[in-house]
Structures are given as C-alpha cells and as structure tokens.
C-alpha cells in the first residue's frame, strides 16, 4: 500500500473561514461629533424617503397611547403590553433601517418593501427581540421590588409612581431606582447599538451582532453615551408631549442609527462605507 503524504496545501482552509471578517466585523473609532452627524444624516434620509418612516413613528405613537390608556384603567396588563412593545420594536425599526439602506443603494424608497425586510434574517432578529423583551421584564420586576422596599406612596397609581421618581422627599428610592435603571439601560443600549442593522444588512447571527454592538460601545464610550443621551432626550420630549412627536422622533432615531452602524462597523474586506 502506498503511503499518502499530506502537504499543508491538502488540508481545508478552516482557519481562513474562522477569521473571516464577515463573522466578527472590525469596529471603527468615531469622534465626539459623530452622534450629531448621524442625526443630520438621519434627517436627510427622512426627507429623501419622503417621510415614509413616519408610518413606523405612527405605530410607536399608537403603542404609547395604548400603554398609557391601559395603565390608567387596568394597570395589571401594562407589563404584558410593554413587553409586546419591546418584542415588536426591533421589527418596526428594521423597516426604518431598510428605508435608509434603500437610499444608500440609490434604490427607489418602498414602504411596502420595508415592511417585510425583517424576513432577510427573521431568526436572528426574532431572537434579539426575545432577549430585549426578557431584559425589559426583569427590569420591570426589579423596579416593582425597589418601589415596594422604598415607597412611601401607594402603588401602582401613575401619579404616585411619578411622585416617587422625581420627588426629593424619598432620596433613597430615587438613588436606588435610577441606579438600577442605569445598569439595565446600559445593558440594553450596549447590545442594541448596531446589532439589528448588522443582522439586517449582513445576515449575521444574533450573538455575533450582540458582541459587535458591545465592542462598538466599549471602543467608543464617550461618543456612544452621548448618543444614548440624545436618544433619551428625544424620546423624553416625545413622552412629555403626549407621544405625538414620536411621529418624527422615532423615525429620526431609526434613520440615524443606520448611519451609526455604517460609521461604526467597517465594511467586509476593508471597503469604505458609503
């Protein structure tokens, strides 16, 4: 029997596949002005797509009205409805990202096409939505425990909750609530900075998208926490003004997030993003 001699060239290039840039993309560093640039680019996308993304803003606004109405009448159902909000949210934002991607590719903006773009990677987007929903449910439960431990008012009336959060008469509650909230919000933000656009655009799996998002935050802490503050400010104003500004603020954040992804995540093979 003749012995077969295996040369290095005869083995499959497994290591090359493992180190493929498409599996773990390179993360870029951005400057402090980047979040404002993303907002400006997002606004241009809104105009270029003729405000088609306002349809998704309408959906967010209606969900806000629904949560507020249910809280005032049957507060027991609020957690389930809010969980549904977090479950559906990534799919709605997929449509906004799709409109920006259409504009990037010089395609004709299509609201109908954007409605179903999540089908490009449904398993990954769905798994991410489930993770976000689970995180929200845990956060809500912890908030209830903190309220029960520190509250000096009845719960769960909306007025009592707002009083506890913003009143200086119960400082331990305010510190505990905001401290724990900051931790959960940081986790949610870290895993979602660029994850959904990455899953939509490159069809990556959920875990690679999450790790890439966390890496983006780790390597750009100051700009991305500024970005988070701008998002909180825009959404906060929308909530104070009875959800109506969500018609514009939600699409603006969605379009801007697409540009954050394009800025933070390098193209495969070292290509420059458009």
C-alpha positions in Angstrom: 0.0 0.0 0.0 1.3 3.4 -0.9 1.5 5.9 1.9 -0.3 9.2 1.2 1.7 12.2 2.2 -0.4 15.2 3.2 1.1 18.5 2.4 -0.2 21.7 4.1 -2.0 22.6 0.9 -4.0 19.4 1.1 -5.9 20.5 4.2 -9.1 22.6 4.0 -8.5 26.3 4.8 -10.5 26.1 8.1 -8.6 28.8 9.8 -9.3 31.2 7.0 -13.0 30.7 7.4 -12.9 31.2 11.1 -11.0 34.5 10.8 -13.4 35.8 8.1 -14.2 39.4 8.7 -17.8 38.8 7.9 -18.0 36.7 11.1 -16.6 39.3 13.5 -16.5 42.7 11.8 -14.0 45.4 12.6 -15.2 48.2 14.8 -14.1 51.8 14.0 -13.5 54.6 16.4 -15.6 57.7 16.0 -15.3 61.3 17.4 -17.5 63.2 19.8 -19.3 64.9 16.9 -20.4 61.6 15.4 -23.9 61.5 17.1 -24.8 64.9 15.7 -23.6 63.8 12.2 -25.8 60.7 12.5 -28.8 62.8 13.4 -28.2 65.1 10.4 -27.8 62.2 8.1 -30.9 60.6 9.5 -32.9 63.8 8.9 -31.7 63.8 5.3 -32.8 60.2 4.9 -36.3 61.2 6.2 -36.6 63.9 3.6 -35.1 61.8 0.8 -37.6 58.9 1.5 -40.4 61.4 1.8 -41.2 60.7 5.4 -42.2 57.1 4.6 -40.7 56.1 8.0 -43.4 58.3 9.7 -45.6 55.2 9.3 -43.4 53.5 11.9 -43.5 56.6 14.0 -47.3 56.3 14.0 -47.0 52.7 15.2 -44.8 53.8 18.1 -47.1 56.6 18.9 -50.2 54.4 19.0 -48.4 51.8 21.2 -47.5 54.7 23.6 -51.2 55.7 23.7 -52.2 52.1 24.3 -49.8 51.6 27.2 -50.9 54.9 28.8 -54.6 54.0 28.5 -54.2 50.5 29.8 -52.1 51.8 32.8 -54.9 54.2 33.8 -57.7 51.6 33.6 -56.2 48.1 34.0 -52.6 48.5 35.2 -52.2 44.7 35.6 -52.0 44.3 31.9 -49.4 47.1 31.4 -46.4 44.8 31.8 -47.6 42.4 29.1 -48.4 45.3 26.7 -45.0 46.9 27.4 -43.3 43.5 26.8 -45.1 43.4 23.4 -43.8 46.8 22.7 -40.2 45.6 23.2 -40.9 42.5 21.2 -42.3 44.3 18.2 -39.9 47.3 18.4 -36.9 45.7 16.6 -39.1 44.6 13.7 -40.5 48.1 13.3 -37.0 49.6 13.4 -36.0 47.1 10.7 -38.3 48.9 8.3 -36.7 52.2 9.0 -33.2 50.8 8.6 -34.4 49.2 5.3 -35.5 52.6 4.0 -32.1 54.1 4.8 -30.4 51.1 3.1 -32.6 51.7 0.0 -31.5 55.3 -0.1 -27.8 54.3 0.4 -28.1 51.9 -2.6 -29.8 54.6 -4.7 -33.0 52.4 -4.9 -36.5 53.8 -5.0 -37.8 54.0 -1.4 -40.5 51.4 -0.8 -42.6 51.4 2.3 -44.1 48.1 1.3 -40.7 46.5 0.8 -39.5 47.9 4.2 -42.5 46.2 6.0 -41.1 42.8 5.3 -37.4 43.3 5.2 -37.0 41.5 8.6 -37.6 38.4 6.6 -34.0 38.7 5.4 -32.9 37.4 8.8 -36.0 36.5 10.8 -34.5 34.0 13.2 -31.7 36.4 14.4 -34.0 39.5 14.7 -36.6 37.4 16.5 -34.1 36.0 19.0 -32.8 39.5 19.6 -36.3 40.8 20.2 -36.9 38.0 22.7 -33.6 38.9 24.6 -34.7 42.5 24.7 -38.1 41.6 26.0 -36.7 39.3 28.7 -34.4 42.1 29.8 -37.3 44.5 30.0 -39.4 42.1 32.1 -36.6 41.6 34.6 -36.1 45.3 34.7 -39.8 45.9 35.4 -39.9 43.3 38.1 -36.8 44.8 39.8 -38.4 48.2 39.7 -41.5 46.9 41.4 -39.4 45.4 44.2 -37.5 48.7 44.6 -40.7 50.6 44.8 -42.1 48.2 47.4 -39.0 48.5 49.5 -38.6 52.3 49.4 -42.0 53.6 48.5 -43.9 55.9 50.9 -46.9 56.2 48.5 -49.5 53.8 47.1 -48.6 51.8 44.1 -49.3 51.5 41.2 -51.0 54.8 40.5 -49.3 56.8 37.8 -49.3 59.9 40.0 -47.7 58.0 42.9 -45.0 56.5 40.7 -44.1 59.8 39.1 -44.0 61.5 42.6 -41.6 58.8 43.9 -39.3 59.1 40.9 -39.0 62.8 40.8 -39.6 63.9 44.5 -36.6 64.7 46.7 -38.6 63.6 49.8 -37.5 60.0 49.3 -33.9 60.2 48.2 -33.0 56.5 48.9 -35.7 55.4 46.4 -34.6 57.9 43.8 -31.0 56.8 44.1 -31.9 53.1 44.0 -34.3 53.4 41.1 -32.1 55.5 38.9 -29.0 53.4 39.8 -30.6 50.1 38.9 -32.3 51.6 35.9 -29.0 52.9 34.6 -27.5 49.4 34.8 -30.3 47.8 32.9 -30.5 50.7 30.4 -26.7 50.4 29.8 -27.1 46.7 29.1 -30.0 47.2 26.7 -28.1 50.0 24.9 -24.9 48.1 24.7 -26.5 45.1 23.0 -28.5 47.2 20.6 -26.2 50.0 19.3 -25.6 48.4 15.9 -27.0 44.8 16.3 -30.2 45.0 14.4 -28.8 46.9 11.4 -25.9 44.4 11.3 -28.3 41.5 11.3 -30.4 43.0 8.6 -27.6 44.2 6.4 -25.1 41.3 6.6 -27.4 38.5 7.9 -25.2 37.8 10.8 -26.4 35.7 13.7 -27.7 37.2 16.9 -24.7 36.6 19.2 -22.1 38.0 16.7 -24.3 41.1 16.3 -24.6 41.5 20.1 -20.8 41.1 20.6 -20.1 43.5 17.8 -22.5 46.0 19.4 -20.9 45.7 22.8 -17.5 46.1 21.2 -18.7 49.3 19.5 -19.7 50.8 22.8 -16.5 49.6 24.6 -14.3 51.3 21.9 -16.4 54.4 21.7 -17.7 55.0 25.2 -17.9 58.8 25.2 -19.5 59.3 21.8 -22.0 56.5 22.2 -23.1 57.5 25.7 -23.6 61.0 24.2 -25.7 59.3 21.5 -27.7 57.5 24.2 -28.3 60.8 26.0 -29.6 62.3 22.7 -31.9 59.4 22.2 -33.2 59.7 25.8 -33.7 63.5 25.3 -35.7 63.0 22.0 -37.8 60.2 23.4 -38.3 62.0 26.7 -39.6 65.1 25.0 -41.9 62.9 22.9 -43.4 61.3 26.1 -43.8 64.7 27.8 -45.7 66.0 24.7 -48.2 63.1 24.8 -46.4 60.8 22.4 -47.3 62.8 19.3 -43.6 63.8 18.4 -42.9 60.1 18.1 -44.2 60.5 14.5 -40.9 62.2 13.7 -38.5 61.4 16.6 -38.8 57.6 16.3 -38.1 57.6 12.5 -35.3 60.1 13.0 -33.6 57.9 15.6 -34.0 54.8 13.4 -32.5 56.5 10.3 -29.7 57.9 12.4 -29.0 54.5 13.9 -28.5 53.1 10.4 -25.8 55.8 9.9 -24.3 55.0 13.3 -24.0 51.3 12.2 -22.4 52.4 8.9 -19.9 54.6 10.7 -19.0 52.2 13.5 -18.8 48.8 11.6 -16.2 48.5 8.9 -17.2 47.0 5.6 -16.0 43.4 4.9 -12.6 43.2 3.2 -11.6 46.7 4.3 -14.0 48.5 1.9 -15.0 52.0 2.9 -18.6 52.6 3.7 -20.6 54.9 1.5 
